[in-house]
Amino acid sequence: MANREKNKKILLELVKLPENNCCADCGAADPDWASCKLGIFVCLTCSGTHRNLPTISRIKSIRLDFWDDELVQFMKANGNCSAKNLYEKCVPVFYYRPHPHDCEVLREQWIRAKYERMEFTEEKTERPYTADVYEGMLWKKGRDNGQFLERKFVLSVHDFTLKYYKEDESKGPKATIYVKDLNATFQPEKIGHAHGLQITYCVDDHTRNLFVYHKNGQEIVNWFNAIRAIRHAYLKTAFPTASDVDIMPWISRNYLKEGYMEKTGPLQREPFKKRWFILDSMDRKLLYFKTQLDAIELGVVFIGSENHGYSVRECVPKGTRGNKWKCGVIVETPDRQFVFMCEQERDQREWVEALKTVISKPMMPQDYTSKTPKPISVDESEHKTGWDSRLRRQCWTLECRVKRLSTRDILCYGKFGRM
């Protein structure tokens, strides 16, 4: 007869071990559940996906359920570290590993890829998202009518492009997107589909968005990782001396903060207009759109560091016209003061904290010793890019309207974002 309290105590001690104190699948702290078939400890959210794999995994609460002695011994003999060494033995460096707050489809397909499809147990396993050419049909939102229509997409490592076609492929691609400017991030709530993916790129110094989805969860995650794979290949080609640790944050990224705010003009006497804002902390850009599903941005504000004269604070502006919201945010730059209005105090606090996070980050490496440059405030793409021959180890330079930044500053502003 198993001793219930004794076994519970053993399980609670096991889950406190450094190798077990985070979810085996998403890394969430303090998991309360375990798969007694796989010998791993998982969080509540990931346990839901495991319950949908009854032939592979069996979920039990380590606090509430009854555990037989042999199951407890199995957990002692295995654990998260042993499972990782087996099921994650050969995960490609570019493959996205979900975090606690990632969307459901990323978690589910990661779990299925590991335990159901066994994609990472052998080095030579063929994976579709590692092919030189990846193509298929995705449902894409129309730029003008807002309808989602099925379109063929082709991702090619040969010329580092993503192309999509309308009905008649003989007329050539509707658009050719170069991987150097490409980013992909899941946006299920914004797009209104559980598998919604936002693809962002640059055209003529403007940010463009594509909103797509696929009805099959495995297929949309394959597309996401295929994009990450080609981005990784491109960056390794463009930056041959850079390590994977340096490159990984630039393969794809989520945005630090998104949401509606009201915005006024440079004189602060213009009527406030409601705009959708995206804060890209990697590129230090605050982009704004008319709506959250707009294809092209209306403008962009560069967010420099505190040392270069940038700051953010809460405010209650006076003498402004047309603003329906009363929770203000002021962003100070060397060139201009920007005034934004939030609907609620919570939104105001979140925007201030997010902007402070970017402003608090240095714009240069720690060993930077040159004179302090004047960073830029970009509105309607007032910058140009060019090459610096001294750093043709693939760092781009930026010529601003007032003063030229040093190459090492530019490296921090857009190290891998542009070429």
N, C-alpha and C positions, 0 to 999 in steps of 0.2 A: 504494500500500500504506500503510495507516494505521500510524502509529507508536504502538504500544501504551503504552509508558511516557510518551511525550509527552502523549498524550490523557488518560492517568490523572492526570498532573500538572496539566493544565488543569482537569479536573473537580474535583480536590481543592482547587485555588485558587478555583474558582467557589463551592464549597460553604462556603468560609470567609467569603465576602462577607456583610455584615450582612443583606442581603435574602434570603440563601439558607441561613443557618446554623441555621435551625429548620425543622422539618417544615412543609410547606405546608398540611397539613390539621389537625394537632393541636398544633403548636407545640413538639414535643419537640426538644431540642437535638441538634446534631451528626448530622443524617441521613446515612445511608450508602447510600441507595438513590435512584433517580431514575426518573421516567416520561419516556422519550425520545419519547413521543407528545405529552405535555402540556407538556414542558419544565420540570418541577418536581422539587424534591428532597424526599423523604419519609422517614419513619422506617420501621423494620422492621415495626412493627405495622400502620401504615396501608398499607404496600406490599402486605399480604395482601389488603386489600379491592380495591386496584387490580388485582391479578392476576385477580380475579373479573370484571373489566370489560375483556376482551381487545380488544373493538372500539373502546374509548375510550382505554385506557391500556396501556402496555407497560413493565414494570418491569425495570431492570437494576441491578446493583451497580456503584457508582462505583469500587470497589476491585478487584473480582474479575473482572468481565465485560469482554469485548472491545468497544470502542467504535469505530465508523467515524468518519472525519473529519467527515462531514456531520451525524452525530448530535451530535457535540461542538459543532459550529458552531450547531446548533439550540438546544442548551442555553445557549450563550453569548448567543444572540439573545433568549431568553425568560427563564426563571428564575421564582422564586416571586412576585416583585413584579409582573411582567407578568401572570402567571396570576391573581393576586388581583384586579388591576384589571379583568380580564375576567369571571372566574367568580364573584367576590364583589362585583360592582359595586353591587348593589341588595339586599344582605342586610338584612332588617328589623332594627331596633335591638333588638328583643326576642328574636330567633332565637338559640338556644343554639349557640355554637361550641365544639366539644369540646376538652378539655384532655388531656394525655398519659395521665392515669390514669382517664379516663372509660371507661364500659363499651362493649362492642363495637358494640351497636346504634346508639348515638349517633354513633360514628365512621363506621360504614358508611353510615348514612342521610345524614350530612353530605356525605360524598364522593359518594354517588349523586345527592344534590340538586344539587351543584355541577356535576359533569361529565357525568352521565347525563341528568338531567331538566332541566338548565340553568335552575334556578329563579330564579337571582339575576342573570341577565345583563340583564334588562329591568325597569324600574320597574313597569310595569303588568301584569306576569305575575300571573294569578289563582292564589292559593295558598289551599288549603282552610282552613288554620289561621288565616287572617286574616278569615274570615267572621264576621258578627255573631252567628250561631248555628252551633255545631258540635255535631253529634250522631252517635251510633253505638253499637255494642255493644262492651262490654268484659267480660272474665271477672273477676268480683269474688269475693274470699274472704268466705265467710259469717262473721259475728261469732261464732256459737256452735259450728256444726258443722265449721268449717274447710274446707268444700268450696268450690271455685270454680264459680260459676254465672254464666251469661251474663246481663247486665243492660244496659238501655238507659241511656245517659248523655247529658245535654243541657247544653251550656255556652252561656250567653247573655250577651252584652255589654249587652243592654238593661236588665237588672236586676242585672247582675254576680253571677250565681249559677251553680253547678254542681248539677244535679239528677240523681238516678238513680231508676229505676222497677223494680218487680218485674214479674211476668208480666202482671198486669192493669193496664194504664196508665190505665184509666178511674177507678181509685181515687186517682189523683194520685201525685206522687212519693213514694218511700220516704223520701227525705231531700233537703233543700234546703240547700246549703252556700254561704255567702257568700264571695265572692272576697277580701274584705278579710283573712280569716284563712287563706287557702289557700297551701299549699306543695306542690310536687311534686318528687320525686327518684327516680332510677332505683335499684332495689335487686334486681338479678337473683339474687344469691346468697341473700339473705334470703328472697325469695319463691319461689325454686326454679324460675324461668323466665327465659330470656335476655332477655325483654322486660318484666320485672317493674317496675312503677311504684308507688311509695308516695305516696299523697295524704294530707296532714296538714292539719287545720283545728281550730278551737276551738269548743266548745259548752259554755256555762255554765261558763266558766273552766277547762275540762278539754280536754286534747289528744286528738283522735280520729284514728285511722288508717284509711285504706282501702287495701287491697292489690289491685291489678288488673294485668291483662296483656292483650295482644292477640297473636294468632298471627302477625300481619303486622308486620314491623319498621317499615315506613314508616308504618303507621297509628298505632302506639303513639308514635312520635316526633312525628307530627302532633298527637296529643293533648297531648303534653308542651309543644309550642310553641304550641298553641292556649291552654293554660292560662297560659303566659308572656305571650301576646298580651293576654289579658283582664286579667291582673294589671298589665301595663304601662298599659293603658287606664284601669284603675281608679286607679292611683297618679298618673297624669297628671291625672286629674279631681280627685282628692283633694288633690293637691299641685301646683297649677298653676304655681307659681314654681320648683319643683324641676327641676334639669337631669336629663337621662338618665344622666349619670355618677353622680349621687346616687341615682337610682332603681334602676339596674340590679342592684346587689347584693341588693335586696329582692324582685325579681321571682320568683325561686326560688333555693334554696340547698341545697347538700349539707351534711350534718352533719359536724362536725369529728371526732367519734369515736363509735363505737358498740361495744357488747359487753357480756358478762355480768360482773357483779361481785356479791359478797355484801354485804348491807346489814344493819346492826343498827338498833335504835331509839334515841331520844334519850337514854335512860339508859345506853346501851351495856352493859346487862345482859340485853337481850332476845336471843333466838337469832338468829343470822345467817340470812338468807334470800337465795336466789339471785334476782337481778333483771336484766332487760335495760335497760341505760342508753344514753341518747342525749344527746350534748352538742351543743346548738345554740348556736354561738358568736355568731350574729347577735343572738339574743334573750337571750343570756347565761343560758341555762337548761340544767340537768342534769335530764332527765326520766327516770323509771324505770317499767318495765312488768314484769308477771309473766313474760312470754315475749316473744320478738322479734316475734311476729306478733299481739300483743294489740291490740285495737281502742282501748282507753282506758288512759291512763296512771294509775298508782297515786299518783304524787306528783311534785313538781318542786322543785328547789333552785335558787334564784337565785344566780348566780356574779358577785359584784361585782368591784371592782378592789382592788389591793393598798393603795392610799391610803385605802380605805374599810374596811380591816380584814379583808380576805379573803386567805387563803394556802392552799397545798397542799404536802404533803410525804409522803415515804414513811415507813412505820412498821411496827412489829411489835407489835400490841396485845397486852396481857396481861389475863387475867381475863375474857375473852369466851367465850360459850357457843355451840356449834353451828357454828362456822365450820370448813369443810373446807379452805379455802384460806388460805395463810399470808403472802401478799404484800400488805401493808396500804397504804392511801392515806387520809390524814386531810385533810379540807377544813375549814378554820376560817372561820366567819362571825361577824359581831358578835353573833348570837343563839344560835349553837349550833355544836358540833363534830360533824361527820359522819365516820363510820368506814366504809370500804369495804375489801373483801378481793378481791384478784385471784388467778387460778389460777397464773399464771406471772410471773416477774420482768419479762419483756418486756412483758406487759400492764400491769404496775404502772408501768413507765417511760413507756409510751405515754400512759397516763391522766394521770400527773403532768405530762408535757410538754404535753398538750392543755389541761389545766386551767390550767397556768401561762400558756399563750398567751392564754386569755380574761382571766385575772386581770391580766395585764400591760397589757391594753388600757385606756385611760382611759374612764371612764364619761361624760365631758363633753367638749364642744368645747375646742380649745386656748385659746380666748379666755375660757373660763369663769372668772369672778372671784368668784362668790358663795361663801358659806360651805359647808364640806364637809357633805354630807347624810349621813344614816344610811341606807344601802341596805338592801334587804330580803332575807330568806330566806323563800322561799315553800314551804310544805309543804301539800299538799292544797288548793291554790288559795286562799291566805289574803289575796289582794289584790283590790281593786276598781279599776275604771277610770272615768274621767270626762273631761269636756271642760274645757279652759282657754280662757276667752274671749280672753285676751290673746294667745294663740298659736293662734287659729283659722286660722292658716295651717297647720292640720291637724297639730298636735302633741297627743298625748294625755297626760294626767296620771295619776298613780298615787297613791292614798292608802294609805300603809302603816300598820301597827298602831301604831307608835311615833312616827314623825316624818314629816312630809310632805316629799317631794322637790321640788326646784325644777323648773320646766318644762324648763329646758335639760338637766338631768340625765335627765329622762324622754325627751327627744328622743334622747339617746344610747342609752338602754336599749331603746327600741322605736320608733325614728323612723318606720319605715314598716310595722311588723309589725301594728299594730292601729289601729283608728279608733274 
